[in-house]
Amino acid sequence: MTDARRRGNPRVAPALAPPGTDLGDPEPAKPRAPAIVPGTVPADWVRTRERTVSILDFHPQGADGQVRHLNRELSWLQFDERVLALAENPGVPLLERAKFLAIFTSNLDEFFQVRVAGLKEQVAAGVTGSGADGIPPADQLLVIDALASEFSTRAARLFRDELVPALDAHGIRFSNWDTLDDEDRDHLVQVFDETIFPVLTPLAVDPAHPFPYLSNLSLNLAVVVRDPDDGERRFARIKVPPVLPRFVVLPDGERFVPLEQVIAAHLPRLFAGLEIVEHHVFRVTRNADFEVEEDEADDLLLAIETELTRRRFGSLVRLEVEPEMSASVLELLLRELEITDDEVILLPGPLDLSGLWALYELDRPDLKYAPMVTVTQPRLTTAMTGDHQGLFATLREGDVLVQHPYDSFTTSVRAFLEAAATDPQVLAIKITLYRTSGRNSPITQALLDAAAEGKQVVALVELKARFDEEANIAWARVLEEAGVHVAYGVVGLKTHTKICLVVRDDGDRVRRYAHIGTGNYNDKTARIYEDVGLLTADPDIGADLSDLFNVLTGYSRQADFRKLLIAPTTFRRRMLELIDRERDAEDGHVLAKMNSLVDPRIIEGLYAASQAGTPVDLIVRGVCCLRPGVPGLSDNIRVRSVVGQFLEHSRIYRFGSPARGFDYVIGSGDWMPRNLDRRVEALVPIEDPGLQARLEEILQVALHDDLLAWELRPDSTWVPVEAHVGLDTHQTLRERARQRLR
């Protein structure tokens, strides 16, 4: 190593082509950066720079005087703020803004159910230590409370002050009961009598009726009534039925009234003979996380079903109320729920904006993104004709890389499974199922069809996929009843990998065909999640998958594989080896795209590479615990996040240089401790030069994006990238897919 390298002098990073530049045709081992086609920056584009939140001041400095690791929970809140910024952006179509506000709300709900609940359990258990970021659990909760309150208030005000008037201007009106005319009220009275009243159950609270249990994420009315005979005040609770739409639609189909207002207007019907003194809306969030001791469970499925029941009775972690709630009612709720002021968030109504998903279902294409039209890759056109021989022959000729949602899931992954299910020459199908699309999933239907055809079908169903446990239990039972061999994975590990193996008698010999992806076998999310996947007949990959399924369904303890990187055995080791290799190379470069970067060892490896002068470019959609651009620590690291119409979900890792060639790896695992150490993950190298060029295109487009991209600064703030060209990752990749088809 030269003296300059020892001093950590930075090398010049491999230059990225400026937007609008075509670097020419790639050599086989040297994928090019794409030619960027300038787009149009909307005239009313507004970025929320002043809204970005710094979390650095909440972190204690380490022994070297630096904050080396950002807190995971606070970084997650920053990600949800970026989602909120999409809802705040007037350059985004109006109903899409409402959708992003619903996503923000749902994200925050899950954050409290899982992450905040976990921190509260640590505090209750007396945990005072901290992780790599150095912030004890109790202190994390204090900061989370402040940030979550701020973001939630922003969301509520955005809905009330901006979206409601903007929607009104387009004929979509949120109406209050008090402002309706007699005709509208008569309609809602009829709706109440026929649909709402039969499912309501007012619950009194008195010596004979204890305070009722409040279910997780339930919206409720707290009602105070007065008995005219003795003047005594009494309290009752009404649960707003979650089985009914969040907003009641008026006859014109374009005006909406919150369901709780319709109920409140009919309280005299529910409490006949009593005077309604006051009523207030509130919402509760409970701990919805759980742990199953698999090694102590005789029946894993039964154990998880038991824990799902317990989830409904988890401890309360948040109480959302409107500011108008009286002190006496709030006091009663705090006392009966056995919580403190710390768990209370005051928000302008209406509460639970996740219900805006219903609004997004309106048939108003003028207020949404242009519909996504997927394409079928030319090499997969046989999938459209149902030519099984042709589909498998295509894979024998060479690998196929697909990127959803731009490449059709239906004519690639789904077609692969359906062809395998009905092809008489297919002997066996093995697949892992983490999340499916539910009752009408074409993937699980293909497995049922294959079993009916007498094929050997193995499905490894992950019962511990958070919030999909019940659906997966139901599917596991359906599959078992149809004759599918159902397994639940390795004790102590969550099976997160997305793999499918098809064994086929091709006449000359038995071959293995495979799919390895970054996303779930879910036809619905494949339309809105960005993911990549490899379809291949590579013998080594097929053999590796056979060995991996033996690990998952049997007693095999195989740790090393021919080509695949597997967690928890080889994934971490190989990633650290590749980072160190680039650190020591004169022309080293690390370029990676993932959902989250949390693992301290990986982060320290990247810091070491940066200090040796190695450029590191990271595209991290969500949580990032690394600090880029810090002098002496991470000068050569750049981090950006792309947040927009589609959820960036693919994991693509690239190491190398044009002179030495590149190593590309795709798969299901992020650089997080859980993916590296506590889950079964599978990642596959992409070796075909043409497919490498496709991955390079995906990476370079994300690196050039200046409309959807944010960059992480050394002070821990995420700020929007300056818009110069107007490149939108999702629009650009959509157009590239069409160009390939033409």
Protein Blocks (a to p, Z undefined) as FASTA:
>chain_A
ZZklmnopacdddddddehiaebjadfklccddddddddddfklccdfklpccfklmpcc
dfkopafbdcfklmmmmmmmmmmmmmmpmkbcfklmmmmmmmmmmmmmmmmmmmmmmmmm
mmmnopabdcfkopafklmmmmmmmmmmmmmmmmmmmmmmmmmmmmmmnopacddfklpc
fklmmmmmmmmmmmmmmmgccddddfklccddddehiacdddddddfklopacddddddd
fkbcfbdcdfkopaccdfklmmmmmmmmmmghiacfbdcdddddddfbdcddfklpmblm
lmmmmmmmmmmmgccfbdcddfklcfklmmmmmmmnopafklpccddddehjllmmmmmm
pccfklcccdddddddfklmmmmnopaklmmmmmmnoccddddfkbcfklmmmmmmmmmm
mmmkbmbdcdddfbdebjmlmklmmmmmmmmnopacdddddfklghilmmmmmmmmmmmm
nopacdebjehiacfbdcddddddehjaccddddddfbdcdfklmmmpccdddddfbfkl
mmmmmmmmmmmmmmbfcfbdfklccdfklmmmmmmmmmmmmmmpmkbccddddfbdfblk
lmmmmmmmmmnopacddddfklcfbdehiahklmmbccdddddfbccfbdcddeddfkno
paddddjbdcdfklmmmcccdddddfbfklmmmmmmmmmmmmmpcklpccddfkopacdd
ddfkopafklmmmmmmmmmmZZ
